[in-house]
């Protein structure tokens, strides 16, 4: 036993001599005085680390925390998720939501080639002290290659204190300047001619703008010129805008629309009237191929119609799996 104790003391003495002969500890002893005051054997057993060097941190955690099995966990994406309504479809790469009429007073882009859509419209104008002025329309839309679209309407109108009568047809054409996303606002031009059996014929020209401004947020704006060809030769200059937010992907979205217009007649162009209207909008896709739009517009000044209610029921014949648009040109591939 005595020999064992003497052996341990000799070993400790040898370690102490070695520690005394060792070079001084790194600068960590300056930052931690308690280390410098520790016995030599303890200081010799401690690892050296440059705590006083600000360029080298004491602790260097990995760039990403580790999950089960040592796999790194990526940081959470806090951005609003995209919806399938924003998935590109067709040869122009347009988002799917542009292939369904989202707004009543604002058009956006064109539908995809060979997409066919039918719509039934109801528009009811109500002014104080007067009966409703109603217009019913049946529409067929056809998308064509090279970003063209054509539409045909048949109109039936019912004026206050009168029967419903055939108001005549109208035709419409559109052309988008470029594939979706190539130009700011994705501009398209629009032309329309209306034969009115109960009044003056009209032609109309529009500049259409629209875009996805953020995930789930869609917007549109139109610049409008409408001109009567006879009678009072009324001219309407207008601007409209709209915005919508998707609550449930491909099911439900809400928003708002606004219009401003100036009307003037031949011989009195300098004294036209101004109209402004604002209202909420709602689109319900109750079937993968069907949509219902409800847009009540409320007049903002005395010259405006008090209530202008739009109801649009549409059915799309150009869909694919679960109603997702797959133009005929791509179905056979």
C-alpha positions as CSV (number, residue, x, y, z in Angstrom):
1,X,0.0,0.0,0.0
2,X,2.8,2.3,0.9
3,X,4.5,1.7,-2.4
4,X,1.2,2.5,-4.3
5,X,0.8,5.8,-2.5
6,X,4.4,6.8,-3.2
7,X,3.8,5.9,-6.9
8,X,0.8,8.2,-7.1
9,X,2.5,11.1,-5.5
10,X,5.5,10.7,-7.9
11,X,3.2,10.7,-10.9
12,X,1.4,13.9,-9.6
13,X,4.8,15.5,-9.1
14,X,5.9,14.6,-12.6
15,X,2.6,16.1,-14.1
16,X,3.1,19.3,-12.1
17,X,6.7,19.7,-13.4
18,X,5.5,19.2,-17.0
19,X,2.7,21.8,-16.5
20,X,5.2,24.3,-15.1
21,X,7.4,23.8,-18.1
22,X,4.5,24.0,-20.6
23,X,4.0,27.3,-22.5
24,X,1.5,29.8,-21.0
25,X,-2.2,29.2,-21.6
26,X,-4.0,31.0,-24.4
27,X,-5.8,34.2,-23.9
28,X,-8.7,32.4,-22.4
29,X,-7.0,32.9,-18.9
30,X,-7.4,36.6,-19.4
31,X,-11.1,36.3,-19.9
32,X,-11.5,33.7,-17.1
33,X,-9.2,34.6,-14.1
34,X,-10.5,31.6,-12.2
35,X,-8.7,29.3,-14.8
36,X,-5.4,31.0,-14.2
37,X,-5.7,30.6,-10.5
38,X,-6.4,26.8,-10.7
39,X,-3.7,24.3,-9.9
40,X,-1.3,23.5,-12.7
41,X,-2.6,19.9,-13.1
42,X,-6.2,21.2,-13.6
43,X,-5.1,23.9,-16.1
44,X,-3.1,21.3,-18.1
45,X,-6.1,19.1,-18.4
46,X,-8.3,21.9,-19.8
47,X,-8.6,22.3,-23.6
48,X,-7.4,25.6,-25.1
49,X,-9.9,27.8,-26.8
50,X,-9.4,31.4,-28.0
51,X,-12.3,33.0,-26.0
52,X,-10.7,36.5,-26.3
53,X,-10.8,36.4,-30.1
54,X,-14.1,38.0,-31.2
55,X,-13.8,36.5,-34.6
56,X,-14.2,32.9,-33.2
57,X,-17.4,32.4,-31.2
58,X,-17.3,30.2,-28.1
59,X,-20.3,28.3,-29.5
60,X,-20.8,27.6,-33.2
61,X,-24.2,26.0,-33.6
62,X,-25.1,24.4,-36.9
63,X,-26.9,26.5,-39.5
64,X,-30.1,24.5,-39.1
65,X,-31.4,22.5,-36.1
66,X,-31.4,18.7,-36.4
67,X,-34.5,16.7,-36.4
68,X,-35.0,12.9,-36.0
69,X,-32.2,10.9,-37.5
70,X,-29.8,13.8,-37.6
71,X,-31.6,15.4,-40.6
72,X,-31.6,19.2,-40.7
73,X,-35.0,20.9,-40.3
74,X,-35.5,23.7,-42.9
75,X,-36.9,27.1,-41.7
76,X,-40.6,27.5,-41.7
77,X,-42.1,29.3,-44.7
78,X,-44.3,32.0,-43.3
79,X,-45.5,33.3,-46.7
80,X,-49.2,32.8,-47.7
81,X,-49.5,29.6,-49.6
82,X,-50.2,29.6,-53.4
83,X,-53.5,28.2,-54.6
84,X,-54.1,25.9,-57.5
85,X,-56.1,28.9,-59.1
86,X,-52.7,30.4,-59.7
87,X,-51.2,27.3,-61.5
88,X,-50.3,28.1,-65.1
89,X,-52.5,26.5,-67.8
90,X,-52.6,26.6,-71.6
91,X,-49.8,27.6,-74.0
92,X,-49.7,31.2,-72.7
93,X,-49.0,30.1,-69.1
94,X,-51.9,32.1,-67.7
95,X,-53.1,31.3,-64.2
96,X,-56.2,29.2,-64.0
97,X,-58.3,31.9,-62.4
98,X,-58.2,34.0,-65.6
99,X,-60.1,31.2,-67.5
100,X,-63.2,31.8,-65.4
101,X,-64.9,35.2,-65.3
102,X,-64.0,36.5,-61.9
103,X,-65.5,40.0,-62.1
104,X,-68.7,41.4,-63.5
105,X,-67.6,44.9,-64.6
106,X,-63.9,44.0,-65.4
107,X,-62.5,41.7,-68.0
108,X,-59.0,40.1,-67.7
109,X,-56.8,38.7,-70.5
110,X,-58.4,35.9,-72.7
111,X,-59.4,32.3,-72.1
112,X,-57.2,29.4,-73.3
113,X,-57.3,28.1,-76.9
114,X,-60.3,25.9,-77.6
115,X,-61.8,26.5,-74.2
116,X,-65.6,27.0,-74.5
117,X,-67.6,28.6,-71.8
118,X,-71.3,29.6,-71.6
119,X,-72.8,32.1,-69.2
120,X,-76.2,33.4,-68.3
121,X,-76.3,37.0,-67.2
122,X,-78.9,38.9,-65.2
123,X,-78.5,42.7,-64.7
124,X,-81.1,44.7,-62.8
125,X,-81.0,48.5,-62.4
126,X,-83.1,50.0,-59.7
127,X,-83.7,53.7,-59.2
128,X,-85.9,55.3,-56.5
129,X,-89.5,55.7,-57.6
130,X,-89.0,53.6,-60.8
131,X,-89.5,50.0,-61.6
132,X,-86.5,47.7,-62.3
133,X,-84.8,47.9,-65.7
134,X,-83.7,44.3,-66.4
135,X,-81.4,42.8,-69.0
136,X,-80.9,39.0,-69.5
137,X,-78.0,37.7,-71.6
138,X,-76.9,34.4,-72.9
139,X,-73.2,34.2,-73.9
140,X,-70.9,31.7,-75.5
141,X,-67.1,32.3,-75.4
142,X,-64.4,30.5,-77.4
143,X,-60.7,30.7,-76.9
144,X,-58.5,30.7,-80.0
145,X,-54.8,30.2,-80.7
146,X,-52.4,33.1,-80.6
147,X,-54.2,34.7,-77.6
148,X,-57.5,35.5,-79.3
149,X,-61.0,35.1,-77.9
150,X,-64.5,35.6,-79.5
151,X,-67.9,35.9,-77.7
152,X,-71.5,36.0,-78.9
153,X,-74.4,37.4,-76.8
154,X,-78.1,37.3,-77.2
155,X,-79.9,39.9,-75.2
156,X,-83.5,40.1,-73.8
157,X,-84.5,43.3,-72.0
158,X,-87.4,44.2,-69.8
159,X,-88.0,48.0,-69.2
160,X,-90.3,49.3,-66.4
161,X,-94.0,48.8,-67.2
162,X,-93.3,46.8,-70.4
163,X,-92.9,43.3,-71.5
164,X,-89.6,41.5,-72.1
165,X,-88.4,41.8,-75.7
166,X,-85.5,40.6,-77.8
167,X,-83.0,43.4,-77.6
168,X,-80.6,42.1,-80.2
169,X,-77.3,40.3,-80.4
170,X,-73.7,41.5,-79.8
171,X,-70.3,40.2,-80.7
172,X,-67.0,40.6,-79.0
173,X,-63.3,40.0,-79.7
174,X,-60.2,40.1,-77.6
175,X,-56.5,39.8,-78.2
176,X,-53.7,39.6,-75.6
177,X,-50.4,41.3,-76.5
178,X,-48.1,38.6,-75.0
179,X,-48.0,35.4,-73.0
180,X,-48.9,35.9,-69.3
181,X,-46.2,37.6,-67.2
182,X,-44.3,38.9,-70.2
183,X,-45.7,42.5,-69.9
184,X,-46.8,44.5,-66.9
185,X,-50.5,44.1,-66.3
186,X,-50.8,41.5,-69.0
187,X,-52.7,43.9,-71.4
188,X,-55.3,42.9,-73.9
189,X,-57.5,44.9,-76.2
190,X,-61.3,44.3,-76.5
191,X,-63.8,45.3,-79.2
192,X,-67.5,44.9,-79.2
193,X,-70.5,45.8,-81.4
194,X,-74.1,45.6,-80.2
195,X,-77.2,45.7,-82.4
196,X,-80.0,47.2,-80.2
197,X,-83.5,46.5,-81.5
198,X,-85.0,48.9,-78.9
199,X,-82.5,51.8,-79.4
200,X,-79.3,52.9,-81.0
201,X,-76.5,50.5,-81.9
202,X,-73.3,50.8,-80.0
203,X,-69.6,49.9,-80.3
204,X,-67.2,49.6,-77.4
205,X,-63.4,49.5,-77.1
206,X,-61.5,48.5,-73.9
207,X,-58.0,48.1,-72.6
208,X,-57.9,45.1,-70.2
209,X,-55.3,44.8,-67.4
210,X,-55.0,42.1,-64.7
211,X,-52.6,40.2,-62.6
212,X,-52.0,38.1,-59.5
213,X,-50.7,40.8,-57.1
214,X,-49.9,38.3,-54.2
215,X,-50.8,34.7,-53.3
216,X,-54.6,34.6,-53.3
217,X,-55.0,38.2,-54.4
218,X,-56.2,39.0,-57.9
219,X,-56.8,42.4,-59.5
220,X,-58.1,43.9,-62.7
221,X,-58.6,47.3,-64.3
222,X,-60.3,48.4,-67.6
223,X,-60.3,51.6,-69.6
224,X,-63.5,51.9,-71.6
225,X,-64.9,53.9,-74.6
226,X,-68.5,53.2,-75.6
227,X,-70.2,55.1,-78.5
228,X,-73.8,55.1,-79.8
229,X,-74.0,55.2,-83.6
230,X,-77.3,57.1,-83.9
231,X,-80.0,59.1,-82.0
232,X,-78.3,61.1,-79.3
233,X,-74.9,59.6,-80.1
234,X,-74.2,59.2,-76.4
235,X,-70.5,58.7,-75.6
236,X,-69.3,57.0,-72.4
237,X,-65.7,57.3,-71.1
238,X,-65.1,55.0,-68.1
239,X,-62.6,53.4,-65.9
240,X,-63.2,50.4,-63.6
241,X,-61.2,48.4,-61.1
242,X,-61.6,45.2,-59.1
243,X,-59.8,43.1,-56.5
244,X,-60.5,39.7,-55.1
245,X,-59.2,37.4,-52.4
246,X,-59.5,33.6,-52.5
247,X,-60.9,32.2,-49.2
248,X,-61.1,28.6,-50.3
249,X,-59.0,27.5,-53.3
250,X,-61.2,26.9,-56.4
251,X,-64.3,27.2,-54.2
252,X,-64.9,30.7,-52.8
253,X,-63.5,34.2,-53.2
254,X,-64.6,37.7,-52.2
255,X,-63.7,41.2,-53.3
256,X,-64.9,44.5,-54.5
257,X,-65.4,46.4,-57.8
258,X,-65.6,50.2,-58.6
259,X,-66.5,52.2,-61.7
260,X,-66.3,55.8,-62.8
261,X,-67.8,57.0,-66.0
262,X,-68.7,60.2,-67.9
263,X,-71.6,60.4,-70.3
264,X,-72.2,63.1,-72.8
265,X,-74.5,63.5,-75.9
266,X,-74.0,65.0,-79.3
267,X,-74.3,68.8,-79.2
268,X,-73.7,68.9,-75.4
269,X,-70.3,67.3,-74.9
270,X,-69.0,69.9,-72.5
271,X,-71.9,69.3,-70.0
272,X,-71.8,65.6,-69.4
273,X,-72.8,63.7,-66.3
274,X,-70.6,61.7,-64.0
275,X,-71.5,58.3,-62.5
276,X,-69.7,56.3,-59.8
277,X,-70.5,53.0,-58.2
278,X,-68.9,50.7,-55.7
279,X,-69.9,47.3,-54.4
280,X,-68.7,43.9,-53.1
281,X,-68.2,40.8,-55.2
282,X,-68.5,37.1,-54.6
283,X,-67.7,34.1,-56.7
284,X,-68.8,30.6,-55.6
285,X,-67.5,27.6,-57.6
286,X,-70.2,25.1,-56.5
287,X,-69.0,22.6,-59.1
288,X,-65.5,22.1,-60.7
289,X,-66.9,23.4,-64.0
290,X,-69.4,25.9,-62.7
291,X,-69.3,29.3,-61.1
292,X,-71.7,31.9,-59.8
293,X,-70.8,35.6,-59.5
294,X,-72.8,38.0,-57.4
295,X,-71.9,41.7,-57.7
296,X,-74.3,44.4,-56.3
297,X,-73.1,47.9,-57.3
298,X,-74.3,51.0,-55.3
299,X,-74.4,54.5,-56.8
300,X,-72.1,57.0,-55.1
301,X,-73.6,60.2,-56.5
302,X,-77.1,61.5,-57.5
303,X,-76.5,60.8,-61.2
304,X,-75.7,57.2,-60.7
305,X,-78.1,54.3,-60.7
306,X,-79.1,53.5,-57.1
307,X,-78.5,49.7,-57.4
308,X,-77.0,47.8,-60.3
309,X,-77.1,44.1,-59.5
310,X,-75.2,41.5,-61.6
311,X,-75.7,37.8,-61.4
312,X,-73.5,35.6,-63.6
313,X,-73.9,31.8,-63.9
314,X,-71.2,30.1,-65.9
315,X,-70.3,26.6,-67.1
316,X,-66.9,25.7,-68.5
317,X,-66.6,23.0,-71.3
318,X,-62.8,23.2,-71.5
319,X,-61.8,21.5,-68.3
320,X,-59.6,18.5,-67.5
321,X,-59.1,16.4,-64.4
322,X,-61.4,17.6,-61.6
323,X,-62.3,20.6,-63.7
324,X,-58.8,21.9,-64.1
325,X,-58.4,23.4,-67.5
326,X,-56.6,21.3,-70.1
327,X,-56.9,22.8,-73.5
328,X,-57.8,20.5,-76.3
329,X,-54.4,21.0,-77.9
330,X,-52.7,19.5,-74.9
331,X,-55.1,16.7,-74.0
332,X,-53.8,14.3,-76.7
333,X,-50.2,14.7,-75.7
